[in-house]
Structures are given as C-alpha cells and as structure tokens.
Amino acid sequence: MQSEPETVCNVAISFDRCKITSVTCSCGNKDIFYCAHVVALSLYRIRKPDQVKLHLPISETLFQMNRDQLQKFVQYLITVHHTEVLPTAQKLADEILSQNSEINQVHGAPDPTAGASIDDENCWHLDEEQVQEQVKLFLSQGGYHGSGKQLNLLFAKVREMLKMRDSNGARMLTLITEQFMADPRLSLWRQQGTSMTDKYRQLWDELGALWMCIVLNPHCKLEQKASWLKQLKKWNSVDVCPWEDGNHGNELPNLTNALPQGANANQENMGHCKSLEYQHLPAHKFLEEGESYLTLAVEVALIGLGQQRIMPDGLYAQEKVCRNEEQLISKLQEIELDDTLVKIFRKQAVFLLEAGPYSGLGEVVHRESVPMHTFAKYLFTSLLPHDAELAYKTALRAMRLLVLESTAPSGDMSRPHHIASVVPNRYPRWFTLSHIESQQCELASTMLTAAKGDVRRLETVLESIQKNIHSSSHIFKLAQDAFKIATLMDSLPDITLLKVSLELGLQ
C-alpha cells in the first residue's frame, strides 16, 4: 500500500507437481490464505520463470564435490550461520562419528530440495492452526461483526477446493467442523433447553451440505471414505452435537418463524441470480447414446424429488424439507425442456408411479410420508403439453394427504376385550401442515384450470378434491377458483366447472 512504508520480506515457497506445498514469510502475517508477499513471489515465478535460477537437488551438487570441497562447503555454511546452526552441526557430527547412532542405521540422507517421490501424497499448503484460530474467533463473536459472512467465505473456499479436487477441502472442513463442535454455546443451549439461532443453524446446514459433497465424491478412495465415516460417527456420538431437527428436550418451536416465510427465505398441492443457459454437454466415455451431463443431472433431481421420505420431527427440519424441495424445483424450472428431457420426465413419472415403497408417488406410502404436492404440480405442468394422461395420473396420485386421514382400527371392535388392539390415531407434530395443505390446494387448482372443457377429467379432479382435501377454507377457495375459471369473459360459461364449483361450495 502507498501509505505503508516499504519493507523487505524473506519468502520461501516449496512446490511439488504444480502445487505449493509449504510457504514461509518473514512478514509474520497470520492468515488462512497466503500473505501478499507469497502471492507476489508466486506470480513472479509464474511470469518470469527464466529469472529464477533452477538448481539441481543439493544432493546431486554435493555428490560432484571431492573431500576438500565438501569440507570447505560445510565450514563456510557454519561460518555464515554459526549462531543458528553450530549446535545442530556439532550434534550431527557426533552422531555420524558414532558407529551405533540411529543416523548411521539409515542409508543415505534427506534432501529437502529433491522433491517428493511420484507416489507420495502432495497437497496444497494449508495453515491448519490458522484455520482453527479464525473459525474459533468467528464463532466467539456469535454472528456479529460480519463473522457469519466470514464463515460463509470459508465454506465457499471449501467448495472451491472440492471443485478443483484439492484434497485440502476435506482437511479444511474437518478443522472447521472440530471448532464448531467445540463451541461452548452448544452445551449452554443444551443445558438451558433453548434453540440455537436461525443464522447459526444455517451455518450447521452448510457444514452438513459440504460433508455430503465430500462423502459422495466419486474420485476418492475407499479408505478415505472409511476414515470420514469414522470421523462423522465420532462427532455424532458427542452429546452436544446438534440434532438436525433442532428439537432437544423441552425445546418448543417458534411458530412465528414457520412457513411460508421460511420456504421463501432463500428465494430472494435466487431472484437476483442471472438466469443461466443450460446446454447438453456430451460425455462420450461412459454415457449411453443421447445422454449428457444435463440429462443425468435432471434425472437425478427427479429421482431425488420423488423419493419417499418420512417427515422429520422438528420445525426447522420440516421447513428445510420444503425449502430444499422448492429450491431444487426452481433450478429445474430454469431449464428449457427439449425432446430428450421430456423423454426423461415421462420415464421417471412412469417409474415413480409403478415403483415400490421407495417412491413417494407409489401406490402405497407411509402415513407420515412427506407429501408430493409441490413436485407433482411441477411434473403436471411440465408433462401436460406432451402427455396429458400421464400428467393427470401423476397429479391425482400425489393429491393424497394421509396424515389427516383416521387410522383404521385393528381387531374385532364388537368384542370389548379387543379394544386394546385399536391402533392409536397419533396426530404427529407437523408444524408446516398449513403450508402443505395450501400446496395441495394449489395442485388441485392447477388441475381444475387445465381440465376446463373436459367433463371426464373435471369429474375425476372433483372426486380427488372431495376425497383428499380436509380443510374447509381450501375447499371453499377451490369452489371460487372453479367459478372464476368457468366464467372467464372470453368464452361461454363451462357448465361442468360451474357444477364443480357448486358441489365444492356445498361441501
């Protein structure tokens, strides 16, 4: 900087197979990232490779010297740095002259200038102590003074490392996680039975998401995965490790933060981002004919969205289920569907309808399975122009909301002694139920709009609404929707839709 006095720094950089493996600088600046002087020297070495003299490894140079030259070399070295190296030089001399010393049991001698063996691990230099110190500092500030932003920058750095397949990504995340686990507030919150702040919980979410990226990395070795599994289990067994749903002991959810705000928190049955143009990149090596990274990504997203999963216990985790689903769907909506992608949508819709218990759109699902309304509405609108029959089949299957249906009793109710075998109708704590019911209503409304003029389909949708929707306010809203759609200004009233509206109004 112009305002600062000019200082001369001594910088040393070791690199191995195009990676900086260690750095030292006399400036004394301590940070996770390299100081300006290390960066300057790196750029100088990159831009002016001819200005940096390349030497053979020092062992090669010593090999070319005779005895007198070697003695002169050692004595001059000791003379120039006698205060620093004389004790070490005398100790080494004593060990070399002793027949039974450890140093004489080893063949040859180390050479720091020779570089590593081709089989040796090589990774970018990372100041582990500094990572730990900085994370500890940011956490101690409790989300103030931009510390949350700083932690998110660290997470972004880990993402960048993973993208570059830098093995330091996992190392750095391990160090960050250890500091999170050591945060004294965790035990304090546990003792008091209070919940952590939403900002802090979002940081934990990001930790979890990054660990998922690491353990799902197809390029890592089995032994690495085994060691990470061991590490994750170790953290998980620690008493203060937060639960994903956040409901510890007597902690009560803060229902003022419930959906729908929660579901739309990140948007801001994202807005600033420039819309991306997705293209098919062929990957000839291992893909079938017509497949690309885009078709695979879309297929994986549809499989994930359609999987049957049980609703988690806590408010925060339930909000997260909705939030994550909506984020993934909004990503998919950025993609323009071409013939190749429509084929994948068809294939997945059929597969999910016919699949067994893993599918959320299968014939039989668990009573507390996360509803598929939001996903089915997206599938319906995407498939409608290409395969209306399949679109309706998918949407109608997804209309169910089993958690609101009474549980059938087991055993013979006519005999008093069988009373005990009645399955209790346990009403689960679905904190996001109002949001889920509004998504169910949206799905029904979308089908009503699309079915205008088709008597058979309108009757089928009406039956589905009467069977599956339990909220009177939503049934009334659908009666209003049906009336509006039936009496649009540009056409004659749709008699069937008016009947649907009347039926729903009466219900």
C-alpha positions in Angstrom: 0.0 0.0 0.0 1.2 3.5 -0.8 0.6 4.7 2.7 2.7 2.0 4.3 6.5 2.1 4.5 8.3 -0.3 2.1 9.6 -3.4 3.8 11.7 -6.2 2.5 10.4 -9.7 3.3 12.2 -13.0 3.0 9.9 -15.5 1.3 10.4 -19.2 0.7 8.0 -21.4 -1.3 8.2 -25.1 -1.9 6.2 -26.6 -4.7 5.7 -30.1 -5.9 3.9 -31.2 -9.1 2.4 -27.8 -9.7 1.2 -27.4 -6.1 2.6 -25.0 -3.4 3.3 -27.4 -0.6 4.8 -25.0 2.0 5.3 -21.3 2.5 7.3 -19.1 4.9 7.4 -15.4 5.1 9.2 -13.0 7.5 6.3 -10.5 7.5 4.7 -12.5 10.3 1.2 -12.0 8.9 -1.0 -14.9 10.1 -4.0 -15.8 8.0 -5.7 -18.9 6.4 -4.7 -17.6 3.0 -1.2 -16.7 1.7 0.1 -13.2 2.5 0.7 -10.7 -0.3 4.4 -11.4 -0.4 3.9 -15.1 -1.0 1.4 -14.3 -3.8 3.8 -11.8 -5.3 6.7 -14.3 -5.4 4.4 -17.0 -6.9 3.3 -14.6 -9.6 6.9 -13.6 -10.3 7.9 -17.3 -10.6 5.0 -17.9 -13.0 5.5 -14.8 -15.1 9.3 -14.8 -15.2 10.5 -18.4 -14.9 13.8 -17.6 -16.6 14.7 -15.1 -13.8 14.6 -17.8 -11.1 17.7 -19.9 -11.4 17.0 -23.6 -11.4 19.4 -25.7 -9.4 19.9 -29.4 -9.3 18.9 -31.0 -6.0 21.6 -30.2 -3.4 22.4 -34.0 -3.0 23.5 -34.1 -6.7 25.7 -31.0 -6.3 27.3 -32.5 -3.1 27.9 -35.8 -5.0 30.1 -33.9 -7.5 32.4 -32.5 -4.8 35.6 -34.1 -3.6 36.5 -34.3 0.1 38.3 -30.9 0.3 35.4 -29.2 -1.4 32.8 -30.9 0.9 34.8 -29.7 4.0 35.1 -26.2 2.6 31.3 -26.2 1.9 30.3 -27.3 5.4 32.7 -24.9 7.2 31.6 -21.9 5.1 28.0 -22.8 5.7 28.6 -23.0 9.5 30.6 -19.7 9.5 27.8 -17.8 7.7 25.1 -19.1 10.0 27.2 -20.2 13.0 24.8 -18.8 15.7 21.9 -20.7 14.3 23.4 -24.0 13.0 26.5 -24.6 15.1 24.7 -26.6 17.9 22.9 -28.7 15.2 26.2 -29.2 13.2 28.1 -30.4 16.3 25.3 -32.8 17.3 25.1 -34.3 13.8 28.9 -34.6 13.6 28.9 -36.6 17.0 26.2 -38.9 15.7 27.9 -39.5 12.3 31.2 -40.4 14.1 29.3 -42.8 16.5 29.1 -46.3 15.0 25.8 -47.3 16.8 23.9 -44.0 16.3 20.5 -44.0 14.7 21.6 -41.8 11.9 24.1 -44.5 10.7 21.4 -47.1 10.5 19.7 -45.2 7.7 21.0 -45.4 4.2 21.7 -42.0 2.5 20.4 -38.7 3.8 17.4 -36.5 3.4 17.3 -33.8 0.7 14.6 -31.1 1.0 15.4 -29.8 -2.5 14.9 -33.1 -4.3 11.1 -33.1 -4.2 8.8 -35.9 -3.3 8.6 -39.3 -4.8 6.0 -39.7 -7.6 3.9 -42.0 -5.3 3.9 -39.6 -2.4 0.9 -37.6 -1.4 1.1 -34.0 -2.4 -1.3 -31.3 -1.4 -1.6 -27.5 -1.2 -0.1 -25.9 1.8 -2.7 -25.1 4.5 -2.0 -23.4 7.8 -4.2 -25.7 10.0 -3.5 -23.8 13.1 -4.7 -20.5 11.5 -7.9 -22.2 10.2 -8.8 -23.3 13.7 -7.9 -19.9 15.2 -10.0 -18.0 12.8 -13.1 -20.3 13.0 -12.8 -20.1 16.8 -12.7 -16.3 16.6 -15.7 -16.0 14.2 -17.8 -18.4 16.4 -16.8 -16.5 19.6 -18.3 -13.3 18.0 -21.6 -15.1 17.9 -22.6 -14.0 14.4 -21.8 -10.3 15.0 -19.2 -8.0 13.2 -19.7 -9.9 10.0 -18.4 -13.2 11.5 -21.2 -15.2 9.8 -20.2 -13.7 6.5 -16.5 -14.7 7.2 -17.6 -18.3 8.0 -19.6 -18.4 4.7 -16.5 -17.2 2.9 -14.6 -20.1 4.4 -17.3 -22.5 3.3 -17.1 -21.0 -0.2 -13.3 -21.7 -0.1 -14.0 -25.4 0.8 -16.5 -25.6 -2.2 -13.8 -24.1 -4.5 -11.3 -26.6 -3.2 -13.7 -29.5 -3.8 -14.3 -28.2 -7.3 -10.6 -28.2 -8.0 -10.3 -31.7 -6.5 -7.9 -30.3 -3.9 -7.6 -32.8 -1.0 -7.3 -29.9 1.3 -11.1 -29.4 1.0 -11.8 -32.3 3.3 -8.9 -31.3 5.6 -10.2 -27.7 5.9 -13.8 -28.8 6.5 -12.6 -31.3 9.3 -10.8 -28.4 11.0 -13.9 -26.1 10.7 -16.2 -28.9 12.0 -14.0 -29.5 15.0 -14.2 -25.9 16.0 -18.0 -25.9 15.6 -18.2 -29.0 17.8 -16.0 -27.3 20.4 -18.2 -24.2 20.5 -19.1 -23.7 24.3 -22.6 -22.3 23.4 -23.7 -25.8 22.3 -23.5 -27.2 25.9 -25.1 -24.0 27.2 -28.1 -24.2 24.9 -28.4 -27.9 25.7 -28.5 -27.2 29.4 -31.0 -24.4 29.1 -33.1 -26.3 26.6 -33.1 -23.3 24.2 -32.7 -23.5 20.5 -29.8 -22.0 18.5 -30.4 -19.0 16.3 -31.6 -19.5 12.7 -28.4 -17.9 11.4 -26.3 -20.3 13.4 -28.4 -23.3 12.3 -27.9 -22.2 8.7 -24.1 -22.5 9.2 -24.6 -26.0 10.5 -26.7 -26.8 7.5 -23.9 -25.6 5.2 -21.5 -27.9 7.2 -23.8 -30.8 6.5 -24.2 -30.0 2.8 -20.4 -29.8 2.4 -19.8 -33.1 4.1 -22.4 -34.6 1.8 -20.3 -33.3 -1.2 -17.2 -34.9 0.2 -18.5 -38.3 1.0 -20.3 -38.5 -2.3 -17.2 -37.6 -4.3 -16.7 -40.4 -6.8 -13.0 -39.7 -7.1 -12.0 -40.5 -3.5 -10.6 -43.8 -2.3 -12.4 -46.3 -0.1 -10.0 -45.9 2.8 -10.7 -42.1 2.7 -14.4 -42.8 2.9 -13.9 -45.2 5.7 -11.9 -42.6 7.7 -14.5 -39.9 7.1 -17.3 -42.3 8.2 -15.4 -43.0 11.4 -14.9 -39.2 12.0 -18.6 -38.4 11.3 -19.7 -41.2 13.7 -17.3 -39.8 16.4 -18.8 -36.3 16.1 -22.3 -37.7 16.0 -21.8 -39.5 19.3 -20.7 -36.3 21.1 -23.5 -35.3 23.5 -23.7 -31.7 22.4 -23.8 -32.4 18.7 -26.9 -30.6 17.5 -29.8 -32.6 16.0 -30.8 -31.7 12.5 -34.4 -31.0 13.6 -33.3 -28.9 16.5 -35.8 -30.3 19.0 -33.8 -31.1 22.1 -35.7 -32.0 25.3 -38.2 -29.3 26.2 -37.3 -27.0 23.3 -40.5 -25.7 21.8 -40.6 -24.5 18.2 -41.0 -20.8 17.4 -44.1 -21.0 15.3 -43.8 -17.3 14.3 -40.9 -18.4 12.0 -42.9 -21.2 10.4 -43.6 -21.4 6.7 -44.4 -19.9 4.3 -41.8 -17.2 5.0 -39.3 -20.0 5.8 -39.8 -21.7 2.4 -39.2 -18.4 0.6 -36.3 -17.3 2.7 -33.7 -18.2 0.0 -35.9 -17.1 -3.0 -34.8 -13.5 -2.7 -50.6 -29.2 -3.8 -32.3 -16.7 -6.0 -34.3 -14.0 -7.7 -31.2 -11.9 -8.1 -29.3 -14.7 -9.9 -28.9 -14.2 -13.6 -30.8 -16.9 -15.4 -28.4 -19.5 -16.7 -28.5 -21.1 -20.1 -28.2 -24.9 -19.7 -26.7 -26.9 -22.5 -26.2 -30.6 -23.3 -22.5 -31.4 -22.8 -21.8 -34.8 -24.2 -19.7 -37.2 -22.1 -18.8 -40.0 -24.5 -16.7 -42.0 -22.1 -19.4 -43.7 -20.0 -22.8 -42.5 -21.1 -25.3 -44.1 -23.4 -26.5 -42.7 -26.7 -28.2 -39.3 -26.4 -27.2 -38.8 -22.7 -25.4 -35.7 -21.5 -24.4 -34.3 -18.1 -27.6 -32.2 -18.2 -29.9 -35.2 -18.8 -28.2 -37.1 -16.0 -28.5 -34.1 -13.6 -32.2 -33.7 -14.4 -32.8 -37.4 -14.0 -31.0 -37.5 -10.6 -33.0 -34.4 -9.5 -36.3 -36.1 -10.4 -35.4 -39.3 -8.7 -34.4 -37.3 -5.5 -37.6 -35.2 -5.5 -39.8 -38.3 -6.0 -38.3 -40.5 -3.2 -40.5 -41.4 -0.3 -39.2 -39.9 2.9 -40.7 -39.6 6.4 -41.4 -36.1 7.7 -38.7 -35.2 10.3 -39.7 -34.3 13.9 -38.7 -30.7 14.4 -40.0 -27.4 13.0 -36.7 -26.3 11.5 -36.1 -29.7 9.7 -39.7 -29.6 8.4 -39.2 -26.1 7.0 -35.9 -27.3 5.5 -37.7 -30.2 3.7 -40.0 -27.6 1.9 -37.2 -25.1 1.3 -34.8 -27.7 -0.3 -37.6 -29.1 -2.5 -38.6 -25.7 -3.7 -35.0 -24.6 -4.4 -34.4 -27.8 -6.5 -37.6 -27.3 -8.4 -36.8 -23.6 -9.1 -33.4 -24.8 -10.5 -35.2 -27.3 -12.8 -37.6 -24.5 -13.9 -34.6 -22.6 -15.4 -34.1 -25.4 -17.9 -36.0 -25.4 -21.2 -37.5 -28.8 -21.9 -36.5 -30.3 -25.2 -37.5 -33.7 -26.6 -34.6 -35.5 -24.8 -35.6 -34.1 -21.4 -39.3 -34.7 -22.0 -38.4 -38.4 -22.5 -36.7 -38.4 -19.1 -39.7 -36.7 -17.5 -42.0 -39.4 -18.9 -39.7 -42.3 -18.0 -39.3 -41.0 -14.4 -43.1 -40.3 -13.9 -44.0 -43.8 -15.1 -41.2 -45.3 -12.9 -42.3 -43.4 -9.8 -45.9 -44.4 -10.3 -45.1 -48.1 -10.7 -42.2 -48.2 -8.2 -42.3 -49.9 -4.8 -42.0 -48.3 -1.3 -39.0 -46.1 -2.2 -41.3 -43.9 -4.4 -43.4 -41.1 -2.9 -45.7 -41.5 -5.8 -46.1 -45.3 -5.4 -49.4 -46.9 -4.7 -48.7 -47.4 -1.0 -46.9 -44.8 1.1 -46.3 -44.4 4.8 -48.9 -42.3 6.7 -46.2 -39.7 7.7 -44.5 -39.7 4.3 -43.6 -36.2 3.0 -46.4 -35.2 0.5 -45.6 -34.8 -3.2 -47.9 -31.9 -4.0 -45.2 -29.3 -4.9 -43.2 -31.8 -7.0 -46.4 -33.2 -8.7 -47.5 -29.7 -9.7 -44.2 -29.2 -11.4 -44.4 -32.6 -13.1 -48.0 -31.9 -14.1 -47.3 -28.6 -15.8 -44.1 -30.0 -17.5 -45.8 -33.1 -18.8 -49.2 -31.6 -19.7 -48.3 -30.4 -23.3 -46.6 -33.7 -24.1 -48.6 -36.5 -22.3 -51.8 -35.2 -20.6 -52.9 -38.7 -19.5 -49.6 -39.3 -17.6 -49.7 -35.7 -16.2 -53.1 -36.2 -14.6 -52.3 -39.7 -13.4 -49.2 -38.3 -11.6 -51.0 -35.3 -10.1 -54.1 -37.3 -9.0 -51.8 -39.9 -7.2 -50.0 -37.1 -5.4 -53.2 -35.4 -4.1 -53.4 -37.6 -1.0 -52.6 -36.3 2.5 -52.6 -39.5 4.6 -51.6 -37.8 7.8 -55.0 -36.2 8.1 -56.9 -39.5 7.5 -58.0 -41.5 10.5 -56.1 -44.7 11.2 -58.2 -47.9 10.7 -58.7 -49.9 13.9 -57.3 -53.5 14.0 -59.2 -56.4 15.6 -62.9 -57.1 16.1 -64.5 -54.0 17.6 -67.7 -55.9 18.6 -65.8 -57.6 21.4 -64.9 -55.5 24.4 -61.6 -57.4 25.1 -60.3 -56.4 21.6 -60.4 -52.7 22.4 -56.8 -52.7 23.4 -55.7 -53.6 19.9 -57.1 -50.4 18.3 -54.2 -48.6 16.6 -54.0 -45.1 18.2 -54.6 -42.2 15.8 -51.4 -40.4 16.8 -51.6 -36.9 15.4 -48.0 -36.1 14.5 -46.4 -32.7 15.1 -46.4 -31.4 11.5 -45.6 -27.7 12.1 -45.7 -27.0 8.3 -49.1 -28.5 7.8 -50.8 -25.3 6.8 -48.2 -24.7 4.1 -48.6 -28.4 2.9 -52.4 -28.0 2.7 -52.0 -24.8 0.7 -49.7 -26.6 -1.7 -52.3 -29.4 -2.0 -54.9 -26.8 -2.8 -52.5 -25.3 -5.5 -52.1 -28.7 -7.1 -55.9 -29.2 -7.3 -56.5 -25.6 -8.7 -53.8 -26.2 -11.4 -55.7 -29.4 -12.4 -59.1 -27.7 -12.5 -57.7 -24.9 -14.7 -56.1 -27.4 -17.1 -59.3 -29.6 -17.2 -61.7 -26.9 -18.3 -63.9 -28.2 -21.1 -63.1 -31.9 -20.4 -66.1 -33.4 -18.5 -64.4 -36.7 -17.6 -61.3 -35.1 -16.2 -63.2 -32.4 -14.2 -65.3 -35.2 -12.5 -62.1 -37.1 -11.7 -60.4 -34.0 -10.2 -63.6 -33.2 -8.2 -63.6 -36.7 -6.7 -60.0 -36.4 -5.8 -60.6 -33.0 -4.1 -63.6 -34.4 -2.1 -61.6 -37.4 -1.0 -58.3 -35.8 -0.2 -58.8 -32.2 0.9 -59.8 -31.8 4.6 -59.6 -28.1 5.1 -62.9 -26.2 4.6 -61.2 -23.0 3.7 -59.2 -24.6 0.9 -62.4 -26.4 -0.4 -64.1 -23.0 -0.5 -61.1 -21.4 -2.2 -61.3 -24.2 -4.9 -65.0 -23.5 -5.3 -64.2 -19.9 -6.0 -61.3 -20.8 -8.4 -63.6 -23.2 -10.3 -66.3 -20.4 -10.6 -63.7 -17.9 -11.9 -62.3 -20.4 -14.5 -65.8 -21.4 -15.6 -66.9 -17.8 -16.2 -64.0 -16.2 -18.0 -65.0 -13.3 -20.1 -63.7 -14.6 -23.5 -65.9 -17.7 -23.6 -69.3 -19.2 -22.7 -69.5 -20.4 -19.1 -68.3 -24.0 -18.6 -71.4 -25.8 -17.2 -69.3 -28.8 -15.8 -67.0 -26.4 -14.0 -69.9 -24.4 -12.6 -71.3 -27.8 -11.2 -67.9 -28.5 -9.7 -67.9 -25.0 -8.1 -71.4 -25.7 -6.7 -70.5 -29.1 -5.4 -67.4 -27.8 -3.6 -69.3 -24.8 -2.2 -72.0 -27.1 -0.8 -69.3 -29.4 0.7 
